[in-house]
Amino acid sequence: QVQLIESGGGLVQTGETLRLSCAASGDTFDRYAVAWFRQAPGKERKFVAGILWNSGRTNYPEVLKDRFTISVDNAQNMVNLQVNTLKPEDTAVYFCAASKPPNFWASAQESQYDYWGQGTQVTVSS
């Protein structure tokens, strides 16, 4: 059974850098797509970054690509999300999601993802 566990959230200051991790287990993930979404209070969940595990091909919303970096750590079976220059509007619960193969890219659509983690809270204070 696939399991995704997020970690690395917390309370941070504006301008700081944060790295979130998604530990994946229960399958061989080299043909999966993995993505990070976030949900701010009272708002819809939104895509922030995605990656194809084997190729490393990434996908970002245009407005976030300068500050967000997604990467795969094969040794740890993790997908990491680094967020630079944090802003108060980055405050949200961040979720990791995985899409079973086949995948040609890491979609921004929630419906494409089969497995979800429980989320990790990120709070950015001004």
N, C-alpha and C positions, 0 to 999 in steps of 0.2 A: 504494500500500500504506500503510495507516494505521500510524503510528509514534507511540508515546508515550514521552517521555523525562522522567523525574523528576529534580529537582535541589533543593538547599537543605538536605539532611540534614547531620548532623554531631553533634558532642558539645556539649551545652548543659547549663546548670545548672538545677536546680530553680527554678521561678518565672519563668524567662525566656520570651520569646516567639519562635516560630520560624515562618517562612513557607516552605512547600514549593511548588514549581512543577511543572506538568506541561505540557510543550511538545507540542502535537499537530500532526501533519502528515500529508499523504497524502489528504486529503479535505476537503470543506466540512462543518464541524461544527455548523452552526446548528440541525440537527435531532437532534443526538446528546444522549445523557445521559452525563455523566462523573462518576465517583465516585472517592473515595479509600478504600482499605482498608489495614489494617495487620496485621502478623503478628509477634507477640512470640515469643521463643525457646520452642520446645516447645509452642506453642499454635496454634489454628486462625486462619486469616485472618478478620478481622472488618471489617465496614463501619463507616466513621467519618463520611462525608459524601458527598452527591451533589447534582448540579445539572443542570437542563435548560439546555442552552447558550443557546437563544433566549429563553426566558422568564425565566431566572434563578431559577426555582422550586427551592427547596432541600429537602433531606431529611437529617435528622440522627437518630441514636439519642438518645433522651431524656437519657441520662446524660452525653452529650458536648456537647449543643447550646450550653451556656453558655460553653464554652471554644474550640470549633472553628468556624471560618468559612470556607466555600468560596465562591469567586467566579470569574467568567470575565473574562479580559482579552482582549477581541476584537482589539485592536490587535496584541497579541503572539501571538495564537492559543494562549493558555495558560489553564489552570485552576489557580488557587492555593488553597492550604489554609493558613490561619493558625491556629496553636495557641497559645493564651495560657496563662499560669500552668502551665508544663510540670511534670509530675510524673514520678518515676522509672518509674511504671507506663505511661507513654507510650512508653517505650523499645520500638522495634519497627522492622521494615522497612515502609516506607510505599509502597504501590503505587497507581498511577493506572490507571483502567480506563475504557473507552468502550463505549457500547452504540449500535449502529446504529439508525437510525430504522425504524419510528416509536417514539416514547417518549412516554408520558403523565406519567411522573414518573421520578425517579432511584431505581431499585430498590435495596434493600439486599442483594439476592440475587446472589451471585457469578455464578451461571449465566446471568444476564441480560446479562452483559458479554462483548463479542466480542474486544476488544483489551486487552492489558495491557502496562504498562511493566515494566522490570526491577527497579524498586524503589530506594528510597534509605533508608539506615540513619539512624535517629534514636536517639541515646543520651542519656538524661537522667541526670546524676549528682546524687547527693543531697548 
